[in-house]
Amino acid sequence: FLSRARPAIGNTGPASQSPAFVQHQSLVSCRPPASPRFLTRHINPHPTMATVLSEWKNKAVCVITCDGRSILGTLAGHDQLQNLILKESHERVYSPDAPVEIVPLGLYVIRGDNVAIISDLNEEEEAKLDLSAARADPIKPVVQGAL
C-alpha cells in the first residue's frame, strides 16, 4: 500500500517528505474506524488462543483433557504454553450405569499439552441440567501418532 504518490493529508513528519514511504491519499480515506472491537473482528477474524483465554478470565469454562476427563471451573489464569489454572473446579465422571459423579477439585492446574478442548460455559444453562438422570459412556482418550 505504499506508493510514490503525493503525501496523505495530515502527514507532515520526516516520513511524509520521502516519496518512497508515503501512503497513497485514497487509502487514507478508506481506513476502517480505529475501534478495538472492529480491529479484532475484521482485521484479525481468527483470534489467537491467548486472546480468547484472556477474554475468558474469571469466567466459567469446560476443559476436556486428552485423557478424556471433563473438568469445569472458573478460569483463574493461563500462560503462553496454554497451561490453565482453574478455581472452584470439579470433574464430571460419566458412566453408562450410574448418574454423573461430581468430584470437587478446588484450585486445579491443567498442563497445556493435556488440553484437547476448552469451551466457555453458559452458567444459566448449566444450572438447568439434571445430571442425576444423565447416563453416558466416558470420553475416550485422544490417541496421537497412531497409524
N, C-alpha and C positions, 0 to 999 in steps of 0.2 A: 503494500500500500504506500510505498514511498515513491515519490517521483521528483522530477526536476521542475515541477510547476511552481507557480508563484506561492509565496508563503500563505499559510492559513491565517484567517483573521484572528488577531489576538496574540499571535506568536511574535514576540519581539526579542527573545533571548538569542544567545550566540548560535544555537542550533538553527534558528529560523534564517540566519544570514547565509548559511551554507545551502545552496540549492540541492545538493545531493541528499540532504537529510530533512526535507520539508514534506509535511503531509499535503496531499492534494486537497484543495479547498472544498471540492464536492464531498470528500469523505468526512470532513469535519461536520457538515450539516446532517450526515446520515448516522452519526453516532447514537447508540441507544442511551436511554436515561441511565444515570450512574447509580441507581438504587441497588443495594447489595442483593436483594431478592431477585431482581432482574438478571444481574450478572451471574448468580449461581445457577439459575434455572435455564437461562438461554445461551450464555456463552459456554458454560460447562454443564450440560444436561446430565452428565454422569458423575455425580459427586463421589469422592473417594470414601473409603471405609472410615477413615479418621474423621471426615466431615460429618458423616451420618452418626457415628458414635458420639461425637461432641454434641450434636443436637439431641441425642437420646439420654444424655447425662441426667441423673436423678429421675428417670422415667422407668416404668416397668418394662422389662424385656423378657423374652424366652430364648434360651440357648439350647440348641440340640448339639450335643458333642459327637465326636467321631466314634465314640464307643457306644452311642445310642441312648445316652441319658438325656432327659428333658429337665432342664433347670430353669426356674423362674425366679426373678428377683428385681431389685432396683439397681440400675447401672450406676455404680459409685465412681468408676474410673476405668481408664484403659491406657495402653501405651502404643508405641509405633509397631510393636510385634503382634498387636491385637490381643494381648493378654487382657483379660477382663476381670474387674473386681465387682462383685455383686453384693449388695447388703440386703438383709431381710429375705434371704433366698431360701428356696425349698426345691426338692426334687419330686417330680411326679413319677411314680413307678407303676407302669401299666402291666396288667395281667389279664388273660382271657377268662380266668376263673374267679377273680376277686375284684372288688372295687379298686379304684385308683388309690394307691397309698401315697400319702404326703409325708416326706421325710424332711424335717427342718434342718437347714444347713447354716443359717446365720450369715456372717460375713464369709464370702467364698471367692477364691481365685481360680480362674479357668485359664490354662495356658492357651495362647493364641493358635498353636498348631493343633489343638484338640477341638477347635470350634468348627463345626460343619455348617450350622445355620444360626443366625441371630435375627430376631424379629422384635419389633415393638409390640406391646400388648395394649388392647383396649380394656382397661380395668372394669368398666361398666359391663361389658360383655362377659368378662371372666367371672364376675360376681353372679351372673345368671346361670352359669354352668352347674349341672347336678353331677358331680364326679362320683357320687355313691352309686349311680346307676350305670356309669361308663365301664365298658369292658373292651380291652384291646390287646393285641399281641405287642410285646415290647418292640421298640425300634431296633432293627438290626444294625450292627456296627458298620462303619464305612470301611471298605477294603480298598486300599490303594496299591497300585503297582501290580496287581494280579492279572495275569494274562490267560 
